[in-house]
């Protein structure tokens, strides 16, 4: 265990075996290679992915299938090899969540670029899906359809 200072959570203890490693960083944050994933709370579908290098950098994540049960995609062979995936049951999938202007009602998930994590070796990659109809801004809580009246 080691201690890391974060802006959002203060000082936290980090189990070395739970550090998530991004070999090439993540898009727009290529220098960030190590993160820890922290649950928002026990009942919540949200997580924070806190950088171990930059105390101010934390991303809000969710498991996409909770909000989008039909969400599906194939992992390319390059990613399978890069993350050394041998058992699909050991993969966790996350999507980054954005809260525009702090309004939870309008939160969106980036389904175009999911985070794929091999839980066996804790190697991860944000994968940009090729030839996909998904976008970076899928509403978690869509507006109800208005009734014609």
C-alpha positions as CSV (number, residue, x, y, z in Angstrom):
1,X,0.0,0.0,0.0
2,X,1.1,3.5,-0.8
3,X,-0.4,6.9,-0.1
4,X,-1.4,9.3,-2.8
5,X,-2.7,12.9,-2.4
6,X,-5.8,13.8,-4.5
7,X,-7.6,17.1,-4.7
8,X,-11.1,15.5,-4.6
9,X,-10.5,12.7,-2.0
10,X,-7.6,14.0,0.0
11,X,-4.9,11.4,0.9
12,X,-5.9,7.9,-0.1
13,X,-4.2,4.5,0.4
14,X,-3.6,2.7,-2.9
15,X,-3.3,-1.0,-3.2
16,X,-0.5,-1.5,-5.8
17,X,-2.4,-4.5,-7.2
18,X,-5.4,-2.3,-8.0
19,X,-3.5,0.3,-10.1
20,X,-4.9,0.5,-13.6
21,X,-2.2,0.9,-16.2
22,X,-2.7,2.7,-19.5
23,X,0.3,1.9,-21.7
24,X,-0.2,4.9,-23.9
25,X,-2.2,7.1,-21.6
26,X,-5.7,8.1,-22.7
27,X,-6.6,10.4,-25.5
28,X,-5.8,14.0,-24.7
29,X,-4.0,12.8,-21.5
30,X,-1.2,10.7,-23.0
31,X,1.2,11.4,-20.1
32,X,-1.3,9.9,-17.6
33,X,-0.5,6.1,-17.3
34,X,-1.7,5.1,-13.8
35,X,-5.1,5.5,-12.2
36,X,-7.1,4.0,-9.4
37,X,-10.8,3.3,-9.8
38,X,-12.9,4.3,-6.8
39,X,-16.6,3.7,-6.3
40,X,-18.7,6.8,-5.8
41,X,-20.4,4.9,-3.0
42,X,-21.6,1.3,-2.4
43,X,-25.0,1.8,-4.0
44,X,-24.0,4.0,-6.9
45,X,-23.5,3.0,-10.5
46,X,-20.7,5.6,-10.8
47,X,-17.0,5.5,-10.2
48,X,-14.1,7.9,-10.2
49,X,-10.9,7.1,-12.1
50,X,-8.3,9.1,-10.2
51,X,-4.9,9.8,-11.7
52,X,-2.0,8.8,-9.5
53,X,0.2,11.4,-11.3
54,X,-2.0,14.5,-11.2
55,X,-4.0,15.2,-8.0
56,X,-6.5,17.3,-9.8
57,X,-7.4,14.8,-12.5
58,X,-10.3,12.4,-12.0
59,X,-12.8,11.2,-14.5
60,X,-16.4,10.1,-13.7
61,X,-17.2,6.6,-15.0
62,X,-20.1,4.2,-15.2
63,X,-20.6,0.7,-16.5
64,X,-22.4,1.4,-19.8
65,X,-24.7,-1.7,-19.7
66,X,-26.5,-0.3,-16.7
67,X,-27.9,2.6,-18.7
68,X,-27.6,1.1,-22.2
69,X,-28.5,-2.7,-22.0
70,X,-28.3,-3.0,-25.8
71,X,-24.8,-1.5,-26.0
72,X,-22.5,-3.8,-27.9
73,X,-19.2,-3.7,-29.8
74,X,-16.3,-5.9,-30.7
75,X,-12.8,-5.5,-29.3
76,X,-10.2,-5.4,-32.1
77,X,-7.4,-7.9,-32.2
78,X,-4.8,-5.3,-31.5
79,X,-6.5,-4.3,-28.2
80,X,-6.9,-8.0,-27.3
81,X,-3.1,-8.5,-27.7
82,X,-2.1,-5.2,-26.2
83,X,-4.1,-5.9,-23.0
84,X,-3.2,-9.6,-23.1
85,X,-6.8,-10.7,-22.9
86,X,-7.1,-14.4,-22.7
87,X,-10.5,-14.7,-20.9
88,X,-13.4,-12.3,-21.8
89,X,-14.9,-12.9,-18.4
90,X,-12.0,-10.9,-16.9
91,X,-12.8,-7.7,-18.8
92,X,-14.5,-4.7,-17.3
93,X,-16.0,-2.0,-19.4
94,X,-16.5,1.6,-18.4
95,X,-17.5,4.7,-20.1
96,X,-16.6,8.3,-19.2
97,X,-19.5,10.5,-18.0
98,X,-19.8,14.2,-18.6
99,X,-22.1,16.4,-16.5
100,X,-22.7,19.5,-18.6
101,X,-22.9,22.7,-16.5
102,X,-23.2,20.5,-13.4
103,X,-26.7,19.4,-14.4
104,X,-27.1,15.7,-13.5
105,X,-30.3,15.6,-15.6
106,X,-28.2,16.1,-18.8
107,X,-25.4,13.7,-18.0
108,X,-23.9,11.9,-21.0
109,X,-21.8,8.8,-21.5
110,X,-19.1,8.5,-24.1
111,X,-20.1,5.2,-25.9
112,X,-17.8,5.9,-28.8
113,X,-14.7,5.4,-26.7
114,X,-15.2,2.8,-23.9
115,X,-12.5,2.0,-21.4
116,X,-11.6,-1.7,-21.6
117,X,-9.9,-3.1,-18.5
118,X,-8.3,-6.6,-18.2
119,X,-8.9,-7.2,-14.5
120,X,-6.3,-10.0,-14.4
121,X,-3.3,-7.8,-15.2
122,X,-5.0,-4.3,-14.6
123,X,-4.0,-3.1,-18.1
124,X,-6.5,-0.8,-19.7
125,X,-7.1,1.1,-22.9
126,X,-9.7,3.7,-24.0
127,X,-10.8,2.2,-27.3
128,X,-12.2,4.5,-30.1
129,X,-14.7,2.4,-31.9
130,X,-14.3,2.4,-35.7
131,X,-17.4,2.6,-38.0
132,X,-19.7,3.1,-35.1
133,X,-23.1,4.8,-34.7
134,X,-22.2,5.6,-31.1
135,X,-21.2,9.1,-30.1
136,X,-19.4,10.8,-27.2
137,X,-22.6,12.2,-25.8
138,X,-25.4,9.6,-25.1
139,X,-27.9,10.9,-22.5
140,X,-28.1,8.8,-19.4
141,X,-31.5,10.1,-18.6
142,X,-33.3,10.9,-21.9
143,X,-36.1,13.3,-22.0
144,X,-39.5,11.5,-21.9
145,X,-41.4,11.6,-25.2
146,X,-43.9,14.4,-25.3
147,X,-47.5,13.3,-25.8
148,X,-49.3,14.8,-28.8
149,X,-52.4,16.4,-27.4
